[in-house]
């Protein structure tokens, strides 16, 4: 039988209790979620609703043991130090229930939060994992949280709304150094607009928009809104300038190529190397040797036909002709040709 979830909410006293929880109540009459567990190991999900940022969250989840064995709770683990979970007892007979008391520390992040509690039971090899989903709301919100960056993109516009028009934005920072503030915040009673300069040029970077807001002299907050900056550049070359030496009738050099871990797989054997200058008379080729799942050695070879003005820019394309990156060439001292 498929494991099911049901929420036990009384439409009178429990709704009032939920309001108390979300807006700073002590949680003593918090709504109780009830989870029916018919087998273990298992992952179940509980939606806890919403809470206000800066406010601790406290609720209870009831676990109904519908398995064929009693439970002896050996250990309770949480995936974050901000989360605590305790039970009113450690032994649970079959067809009985146990209450899980859950407390989440206050946070300034405005985001959908998922935390996990794992119950390890003596009678089973795997744990019972309980995913707790909570939406943390605040006076501000961004219209978007994921931004795809084009190569060389110098400006990014962040737009958002004020859920409470009484708040004024004083300052904005990058929480993890993924962008710089380009100019002051444009804001009115309900909306705001922020222009930033992205610093991430490779792969995906998770950052926090840290916003200082003020409603009065004595009422200020520091909010953190998670965003993800995703560059469409899938590879990075270290170094991006390849020093070439002449030997055996050609110029050769090598570099390292890093592939963004979150990018689509690249068929290295089908990469194409060509001069950016379409009129170049010399030819260029390359070979790629994988060193790990994200790191490869790239060997560059350029024919030596006696030309003095060898093109200095190489373009690398994938199998579908999409540009992956560019390499600059720099000729070094010439070696004696053995041939």
N, C-alpha and C positions, 0 to 999 in steps of 0.2 A: 504494500500500500504506500502510495506516495506520501512523503512527509508534508504536512500542511501547516500553515501559519494562520492564527486567528488573533485578533486584537480584542481584548475584553475591556470595553469602555462603557461605563454607565453615563447616559446622556445628561445627567444632572450634576451630582457631586463631582464626578470624575472630570467633566469638562472644566469646572471651576478649578480643580486641582491642577489640570494641565496649564491653565492660564497662570497659576501661581508659579509653576515650575519654569515656564518660558520667560517669565519676567521677574525672576529673582526670588521666588518663594523657596521655602525650605524643603519642599518635596515630600513632606510627611504623608500627604494624601495623593501622591503621584499616581497617574494611571498605570495600570498593570498590564503588561503585554503577556500573552500566554502562547507558548510554543509546544506543540505536540511532537514528541520525539519517538519514532517507531523503529529506528535502527541507528547503530553507531558502528564505524565512524560516519559522520554526517556534517554537512555545512548547512546552517539555517540562517535566514536573514530576518532582521527585525527593523522596521522603520520606526524611528523614535519621534518623528515630526520635526519641529523647529525649536530653536532657542535663540536668545539674544546674545550677541558677542559680549564678552566680559562678564558673563553670568555663569556660575557653575550649574551643571545639569545633573539631576538626580532622578532616577526612576527605578522601577523593579520589573523584572521579567520572570514569569513563572514557567518552569520547565516541567511538562507532564511526561512521566516515564511510561511509555506505551510499548517498551521492549519486553522481551521475555525474561530478562534478568534484572535483579536489583542493582542499584548503583552504589559504589563506594567511591566518593570523590577524593582522589589522591592529591591532586594539584590543580590550581586555577592559575592560568597565565593570561596576561593581557599584552597586546602588541605595542603599548605606549605607556610611559610613566605617568602620563596625564590621566590614565584610566585606571580605576580600581573596581574590582568585582568580588563580592563575598556572598556566601550562602548562609542560610539560617541553620543548616545541618549538613552533615557529610554523608549520611546514609539515606538512600531513597529506595523504598520498596517498589516493585513493579505495580503499575496502575496508580501510583501515588505521584506527588509533585514536590518540587523544591523551588524556593524563591531565590532568585539571583538579584542582589542589590548592586546597582551600577551607578557609579559616580564619575563624571567627567569634569576635569578642572576647567576653569574659565579660560577662554582663548580670545585673542583679538582677530583671528583669521575669519574672514567672511567667505565661507566656502561650504560645500557639501562634504561632511566629514564621515569617514568610515573607520571604525575601530573594531577589533576582533578580540573576543574572549574565548579561550580554549579550556574545556574541562577534560582533564585526564582521569579516566575511570579504571579501577583495578580489573574490572570484568571484561574490558575490551582493549584491543591492540591499538586502535587509533582514537583520537580525541573527538569530542563534540565541539565544533567550531561555531560560534555565534557571531555573525556579522551585524554590527549595530550601525545604522545609518542615521545621521543627524544633520539637518540643514541649519547652519549658523548664519543668522541674518544680522544686518547692521544698518546704520543710517545711510550708507552709500552702497551702490553696486555698479559693476562694469557691465556694459552691453555685451562684451565678449571676453573670453578668458584664453583663447588660443589664437595665435597670430602666426601666419606663414610669411616668412621674410624672403624677398627676392635678393639675388646677389647684388651687393653694393647698395642696398636700400639704406638711406641715411635718415629717414624720418618715419615715425610711426605715430598714428593718432589713436589715443585711447579715449573712448567716450563712455560716459556713465550717467546714472540718475541718482538723485537724492530721494530716499524714501521719506526723509524728514527735511523739509526745506529750511528749517531753522539752523541747520549746521553750515558752517563756513569752512572751506578748505584753506588751511594756512600754508602747509608745506607738503611736498611729495618727494619720496626717495625710492631708489631701488634697494630692496632688502638684501639682494645677493649679487649686485654688481652687473646685472645683465643689460642695463641701459643707463643713459644720462638724461637729465631733464633739459629740454631744449629751451623752454621759455616758461613764463608763469602760467598758472592754471586759469583757463577761461571758465567762468561759472556764473550761473544765475540762480534763481530760486529753486529750480527743479533739476537742472542738468549741469554737467561739467565736461570740459574737454581739455585734454592734456597731450602735448606733443613731446615725444621722447626720441632719443637717438639710440637705436639698438647697438649693442656691442657684440652680440653673438653672431658669428658668421659661419657656424658649422654645427650641424646636428640640432638637437633640441636642448633648450635650457629652461629650467623651471625657476621662476623668480617670484618675488613678492612686491607688489606695489604698496609701499608703506606710506600711509596718508595720515597727517596730523589734522584733525578737525576740531572746531571750537563752536560751541553754542552760546557760551557766556564766559566770563572771566574765570568762573569756578567750575565750568563744565567742559572738559576737553577729553579727547580720546585719540589713541593711536591705533589705526586700523591697518590690517594686512590683507590684501586681496591677491590670491595666487593667480599667476598667469604663466603661460608657456610660450616661449619664443622659438619657433621652428624654422630654421634656415633650410631652403631647398637645396643648398649645397650638400651633396651626399659624401664627398671625399675631401680630404685635406692632405696636401703634400708637405713633407718636412725633410729638407727645405723645399721651397717652391722655385728656387733657382738652382739649376743643375750645372755643376762645373764639368765641362767636357775636356777630356785629354785625347790626343791623337795617338792611335796605335793600330797596327795591322790594317792600314788603308782606310780607317774610318775614325770618327770621333765618338767617344762613348762616355757615359757617366751614369750615376744612379741616385735615387732618392727613396724615401719611404712614403707610402700612401696609407692613410688611416680612413677607414670607412665608418661613418656614423652608425653606432650600434642599432639605432631604431629605424634605419633606412631599409628600403627594399633590397633584397639580395642582388649583388652585381656579379654577372658572369665574367670573371676576370679574363678568361681565355679569349673573349671576343672583344676586348677593348681595342679601339682604333686610335692611332697616333698620327697626327698630320700637322703640317705647318699652318699657322693662321694665315700666312701670306700664300694665297692661291697660286701665285706666279713663281713660287720658289722652284729652282732647278734641282736642288738637293732633295734627297729622300730621307725620311725619318721612320724609324720603327721602334717598337718597344716590347718588352716581355715583362710579365708580372709573376713573381714567386710569392705565394701566400706564406706568411709566417705565423699567423694566428687568424682568428675569426674576423678581426678588425684591422690587422696590420699586414702589409705586403711590401716586398722589395720590388722597385720598378727600375729596370735597366733601359736606358735610352741609347740608341745608336743612330748616328747621322752619317750619310755617305760623304766622302771627301772627293769632290770633283774639281778641286783647285779654286773654287770661288772664294773670294775674300769677304764678301758680305753675306754670310750665312744668316738666314732668318733667325730671330732670337725668341720667338714665341711659338710654343706647341700647344695644340688643343687636343684633349682626350675625350673621346665619345664612348658611350656604351653601345651595346649591340643594336639598340633602336635608333641610334644617331643623336641621342640627347647628350648635350655637353655636360661633362662631369667636372672639368677643371682645366686649368692652363698651367704650363710650366715655362719658365724663362731659361734660356740657354746662355752659358757663359764659357767661351773657349779659354783654356788655360795653356800652359807651356807645351810645346810640341815634343813628342818622344821620337827616337829613331825608329823608322819603319823597318821591321825585320824582313819584310817580303821584298 
